[in-house]
Amino acid sequence: MRLISGLTQLCIFGCTAKHSTETLVQDTLKVDSIIAAEDVVAEVIEPLPKPEPIIVTDSTANVLKNLVDAKFDRLYQLISDTSLFYKVELEDYYDEYEGQDQKKTIKWYFNKSLYPIYVHYIFESGSLDQPEVTEYIISNEKISALKKEARLYGPDSSRKFTKWDKMSGGITLNWSEYWKEVKSIEPLTDEDLKGISDEHDSNLSLLKTTLDKEELITRDEEVYSIEIREPKHADLVDYTYVTIPKAVYNKFRK
């Protein structure tokens, strides 16, 4: 019995050691094969080449610029008849010292079905000598065309003019200081367009949240005036001022 027991123990320990060794060898082979495969893949898959920059010719840029300008000119004539539209104006001012103040001035034109068709947006900052101006044409509550003017400062001081049309695409013309020449023409990217769309949505959200801060207006005037003032430190005051026709106000306060 002792002999059998000893042999049994020997077999158990021997078999276990053998099994562990085989498992270790198999695992090592698996790891080696994975590493080898990764090395092969790394050799086969080369880094993707950087995309070539899109070249926009002067003639193409000129055609697009004229197309967008013509659309806005037609719209200006249309909204000149104030009886056909409701105009909403918002001024939002952030007060701060040392050139950190900022102001947004936004005008929306709504048709009689209460859908926006045109937006004129100005952004001013204490750090800017001139404001940034953006104009949108809205169709089916989406931006269908835009114009934007901005000025950049620094060693390469310049003006940037952006023109975009939903069907034809968009460009940015980089003018040198004092309008000497067009230094470069750049196509608008998807990231540019997303930023523009987000800006438009943010401005509409600002209008709605401003209206929601006031108690519901039930007066009978055709145009309401709303002012929100928020005192801050050192006698500084942030404010938002809105003038809005009753019909548009009722749409946003539903």
N, C-alpha and C positions, 0 to 999 in steps of 0.2 A: 504494500500500500504506500509506503513512504517513497519507494522507487517510482511508482506511477505518479505519485503526487509531485515529486521532483521533476520528472519528465514533463508533466503537464505544465508546471510553472515555467520550465525552460522553454517549452513550446510557446506559451503565452507571451513571455517577454521577447523571445526571439522573433515570433511572428509579428508582434507589435512593432518592434524595431525595424523589421524588414518592411512592414507596411508604411511606417512613417518615412523611411528612406525613399521608398518608391513614390510616395505622395509628394515629398519635397522635390524630388527630381522632376516629376511631372509638372508641378507648379512652376518650377524654374524654367522648364522648357516653354511653358505657356507664356510666361512673362517675356522671355527672350524672343519668342515668335511675334508677340505684340509689338515690342520695341522695334524689331526688324521691319515689321509691316509699316509702322509709323515712319521709319526712316525712308522706306520706299515711296510712301505717299508724299512725304516732304520733298523728295527728289522729283517726283512726277509733276506735282502741282506747283507751278511757278507763281510768284506774286502777280496779281492782275496789273496790267499797265495803267498808268494814270490817264483818265480821259483827256482827249485833246480839247483845248479851249474852243468854244463856239465863236466863230468869226462872224460878226455882223457888219455887212458892208454899209457904206455911207448911203447908197441909194435905198437899200432896204430900210434903214433907220429913218430916212426922210419920208418914205411912203407911210410907215407906221405912225410917225409923228403927225403927219398931215391927216391921217385917218382919225386918230384920237382927237386932235384939235377940232376937226369938223364935227364930230359927234357932240363935243361939249358946246360948240358954237350954236348948234341947233337946239340943244337943251336950254342954253341961256335965253334964247328967244322964246322958248316955250314957257319958262317959269317967270318971264317978265310980266305975264298976265297973272297977277296975284289973285284974281278971283277964282282961278282954277286949282289953287294949291293952299295947303296949310303950312305955315312956316313956324318951326320950333327953334328957339335959340337958347343955348346953354353956355354959361361962362363959369369955369371952375378954376379957382385960384388957390395955390398952395403957398403960404407966406413963410419966408425964412430969410435969415441974414446971409451976408457974404455971397450974394449972387446965386443962391440956391432956390429962389422963388421960381414957380412954374405956373403957367396959365394955359388952359385949354379954352378955345372959343369954337363952338360947333353950331352949325346951322343945318337943320334937316328940312327938306321939302317933301311933304306928303301929298299924294293925290286925294281926290275926294272919296276914294275907296279906302283911304287911310293906310296906304302902302308908301314907304319912302321911295323916292325916285332920284334924289340928288342930295349929296352931303358936302359941305364945305368945312374943313377942319383946319384950325391954326394951332400950332403948339409953339409957345414962347417960353424961354428960360433965361434966367439972369446970366447964364454962361454963353448965351447966343447973342450975336449982334443983330441977327435978323431971324424972324420966325420961320418955322417949317410949315408949308402949306400943302395940304392934300385935298383933292377933290375926287368924289366918287359918283359914278352913275350907277344906280341900282335898278336891277330888273329881276322880278320874281324874288325879291328880298335877298338877292345875291349881287355882289359887285360885278358889273359887266364891263366897266372901263374906269380908268383912273389917270390922274395927273398928280405929280408931286414935285415940289421944289424944295431943296435943302441946300444949306451952305456948310462946307467943311473948312475947318481952320487948322493952321499948323504950317509946316514947311511947304506942303502942297495945297495951299488954300485954293478951293475951287467951289463950283456950284454943280449940284447934281439935279438933273431933270429926268424924271421917270414918266414914261408913257406906256400904258398897257391897255390892250383890248382882249376881251375873252376869246374871240375867235382868231385873232391874229398874233397874239403873244405880246411881249413887252420888252422894252429896252431902258437903259439908263444912260443918258448923255452926260459925260463929265467935262464940264467947261473949265477952262483956266480962269484965273482971276481977271476981272475987267473984260470978260468976254472976248479974249484974244483968239482963242481957238478951242475946238473940241479935242480934248486930250485922249479920250478913249470912249468906246461904246461897248456897253456890257449887256448881255441878255438877262432878263429877270429869271431867277431860279424859283423852284417850288418853295424853298424856304423863305424867299422874299415875299412871295404871294401869301403864304401862311401868316407871316407877320402883319401884312396889310389887312388881311381878313380878321385876324385877332384884334387888331387896333379898332376896326370898325365895330366889332361885337362888343368890345370893352366900352366904347363910347355910348352905345345904346344901353348897355347895362348901367352905366353911370347915370344916364337920364332916368331910368326906371327906379333905381335905388334912391335917387334924390326925391322923386315924387313920392315914394313910399315913406319917406321920413316925415312928411307932413300929414296932418289929419286930412281925411277925405274932404275934398272941396265940393260943396253942393250949391254954390252961388250960381247966378244966372248970367254972369259976364261971358262974353264970347271968347275972351283971352284971359288966362290966369297968369299972375306973376308970383313966383315962389322964390324965397331966399333962405338958405341955410347958412348960418354963421357958427363957426366953432372957434372960440378963443383958445389961445395957446400961451406958452410962456412968453415973458418979456413983451406983453401987449401985442403980440402977433395974432392975426386972425385969418383962418382959412374960411373961404366962403364958396358957395355954389349958387348961382342965380339962373333961374329959368323963366322964360316967357313961352307959354304954350296955349294954343287954341283949345277950347273946351272939348271939341270932338276928339282930338288926339289924346288929350288928358284922360278922357273916359276910356279910350282904348287901352292905355297903359295901366290904368288903375282897376281894371276888371279883375 
